[in-house]
């Protein structure tokens, strides 16, 4: 199970920070644990911290008054998110829900803004992060409207291996079909069928609770 030190060592934005900067970051971050299904943050909460997933899996999700729901992204261990809301000082526009027991890092807004004021490397990282996240969300809208379920599952899985957003070091991920269904907007049974199709195409290998990606480019372009 990963701890904060593991995550900081893997995070790209820490690599060029001076030791005293990293010491302050380490001291200021608050670590909290959330059970499966728990809300890390709720839609409408003021974005008072930059959020990282030390261990576990969370989703960014919104539910309308009429009961319609949408999942914007799944954030695996190693990912940081919420920088846009912190930068704008506005309430969150989505719920943050733990899909499994998760350990979360909360960097206070004051520390986040101090890094912006003192680290060029941190600013450069955030520019790349925001640009990559924007591309991910544009792709999500396109996929939701144009792609069939098999392709939506492929893209949802591929998104978890985005090396710009998450420090992916392995070709596999521990994720259940139910969890992947939450991210792809599909039932567990439909995800099972899609994984069989993707497996037959040589794109993934599926074991109990574990999916190995054999062809990431193939997943990213599947169905187009």
C-alpha positions in Angstrom: 0.0 0.0 0.0 1.4 3.4 -1.0 2.1 6.1 1.5 2.6 9.9 0.9 6.4 9.5 0.4 5.8 7.0 -2.4 3.4 9.3 -4.1 5.7 12.4 -3.8 8.6 10.4 -5.2 6.6 9.4 -8.3 5.0 12.8 -8.9 6.7 14.7 -11.7 6.2 18.1 -10.2 8.3 17.2 -7.1 11.4 16.3 -9.1 12.7 19.9 -9.6 11.6 21.3 -6.3 14.5 22.4 -3.9 14.7 20.3 -0.8 13.3 23.1 1.4 10.3 23.5 -0.9 9.7 19.7 -0.7 10.0 19.8 3.1 7.3 22.4 3.3 5.0 20.5 0.9 5.5 17.3 2.9 4.7 19.1 6.2 1.6 20.9 4.9 -0.1 18.1 3.2 -2.9 16.4 5.2 -3.5 12.7 4.6 -7.0 11.3 5.1 -8.5 7.9 4.4 -11.9 7.2 2.9 -14.0 4.0 2.8 -15.4 2.6 -0.5 -18.4 4.7 -1.5 -17.5 7.7 0.7 -17.5 11.3 -0.5 -14.0 12.8 -0.5 -15.6 16.2 -1.5 -19.1 17.2 -2.5 -20.3 19.3 -5.4 -20.6 22.9 -4.2 -17.8 22.6 -1.6 -15.2 25.4 -1.8 -12.0 24.1 -3.5 -9.6 24.7 -0.6 -7.0 22.0 -1.5 -5.3 20.4 -4.4 -6.1 16.7 -4.2 -3.9 13.7 -4.8 -4.7 9.9 -4.7 -2.0 8.2 -2.7 -3.7 4.8 -2.8 -7.0 3.6 -4.2 -9.3 4.8 -7.0 -11.8 7.7 -7.0 -14.2 9.2 -9.6 -15.3 12.7 -10.4 -19.0 12.5 -10.8 -22.1 14.7 -11.1 -25.8 13.8 -10.5 -28.5 16.1 -11.8 -31.7 16.9 -10.0 -33.6 14.7 -12.5 -31.3 11.7 -11.6 -29.1 11.7 -14.7 -25.4 11.1 -13.9 -22.1 11.6 -15.6 -18.6 10.5 -14.6 -16.0 13.0 -15.8 -12.9 11.0 -14.9 -11.4 8.2 -12.8 -8.3 9.1 -10.9 -6.0 6.2 -10.0 -3.2 6.2 -7.4 -0.6 8.8 -8.2 -3.0 11.3 -9.8 -3.5 14.9 -8.7 -6.7 16.9 -9.7 -8.8 19.9 -8.8 -6.2 22.5 -9.7 -8.6 24.4 -12.0 -11.1 25.0 -9.2 -8.3 26.0 -6.7 -6.9 28.4 -9.2 -10.3 30.1 -9.7 -11.2 29.9 -6.1 -14.6 28.5 -6.9 -16.8 25.7 -5.6 -16.3 22.2 -7.0 -18.6 21.4 -9.9 -18.6 17.6 -9.2 -18.6 15.1 -6.4 -15.4 13.2 -5.6 -16.3 9.6 -4.6 -14.0 6.8 -3.5 -14.7 3.7 -5.6 -12.7 1.6 -3.1 -10.9 2.3 0.2 -8.6 5.2 -0.7 -5.8 7.3 0.9 -6.0 10.9 -0.1 -3.5 13.8 0.0 -4.9 17.3 0.5 -2.5 20.1 -0.2 -3.8 23.4 1.3 -4.6 26.2 -1.2 -2.0 28.4 0.6 0.7 25.9 -0.2 -0.5 25.4 -3.7 -0.4 29.1 -4.4 3.0 29.4 -2.7 4.4 26.9 -5.2 2.9 28.9 -8.0 4.7 32.0 -6.8 8.0 30.3 -6.2 8.5 27.5 -8.7 8.7 27.8 -12.5 8.9 24.1 -12.8 5.6 23.7 -10.9 3.9 26.2 -13.2 5.1 24.4 -16.2 3.8 21.1 -14.8 0.4 22.7 -14.2 0.2 24.0 -17.7 0.7 20.5 -19.1 -1.7 19.1 -16.6 -4.5 21.5 -17.5 -3.9 21.0 -21.2 -4.0 17.2 -20.9 -7.1 17.3 -18.7 -8.9 19.5 -21.2 -8.1 17.1 -24.0 -9.3 14.2 -21.9 -12.6 15.9 -21.2 -13.1 16.9 -24.9 -12.4 13.3 -25.8 -14.9 12.0 -23.2 -17.7 14.1 -24.7 -16.9 12.8 -28.1 -16.7 9.2 -26.9 -20.0 9.4 -25.0 -21.9 10.7 -28.0 -20.2 8.8 -30.9 -18.8 5.5 -29.6 -20.4 2.2 -28.9 -20.1 0.6 -25.4 -17.1 -1.6 -26.3 -15.1 1.5 -27.4 -16.3 3.5 -24.4 -14.9 0.8 -22.1 -11.6 0.8 -24.1 -11.3 4.6 -23.8 -12.2 4.6 -20.1 -9.5 2.0 -19.4 -6.9 3.7 -21.6 -7.5 7.0 -19.7 -6.2 5.4 -16.5 -2.8 5.0 -18.3 -2.4 8.6 -19.3 1.3 9.1 -18.5 0.9 12.9 -18.5 -1.7 12.8 -15.7 -0.7 9.8 -13.7 2.8 8.4 -13.0 2.0 5.0 -14.6 4.9 2.6 -14.0 3.2 -0.7 -14.9 1.1 -2.1 -17.7 -1.6 -3.4 -15.4 -4.1 -2.0 -13.0 -6.2 -3.5 -10.2 -9.7 -2.6 -11.0 -13.0 -4.5 -10.9 -15.5 -4.7 -13.7 -17.9 -2.8 -11.6 -15.4 0.0 -11.0 -14.6 0.2 -14.7 -18.4 0.3 -15.4 -18.7 3.4 -13.2 -16.0 5.1 -15.3 -17.4 4.0 -18.7 -21.1 4.5 -17.9 -21.9 0.9 -18.4 -23.2 -2.0 -16.4 -20.8 -4.6 -15.0 -22.3 -7.2 -17.4 -21.7 -4.9 -20.4 -18.1 -4.2 -19.2 -17.6 -8.0 -19.0 -18.7 -8.4 -22.6 -16.6 -5.5 -23.8 -13.5 -6.9 -22.1 -14.0 -10.2 -23.8 -14.1 -8.4 -27.1 -11.0 -6.3 -26.3 -9.2 -9.4 -25.1 -10.0 -11.3 -28.3 -8.6 -8.3 -30.2 -5.3 -8.7 -28.3 -5.6 -5.4 -26.5 -6.0 -6.5 -22.9 -5.5 -9.5 -20.7 -8.1 -9.9 -18.0 -7.5 -11.7 -14.7 -9.6 -11.6 -11.5 -9.6 -7.9 -10.4 -6.6 -7.2 -12.6 -6.5 -5.9 -16.2 -3.2 -5.9 -18.2 -3.0 -3.5 -21.2 -1.2 -5.2 -24.1 -1.7 -2.5 -26.7 -2.4 1.0 -25.3 -2.4 2.7 -28.7 -5.0 0.1 -29.8 -7.2 0.9 -26.8 -7.0 4.6 -27.4 -8.0 4.3 -31.1 -10.5 1.4 -30.7 -13.8 2.0 -32.5 -12.6 4.9 -34.7 
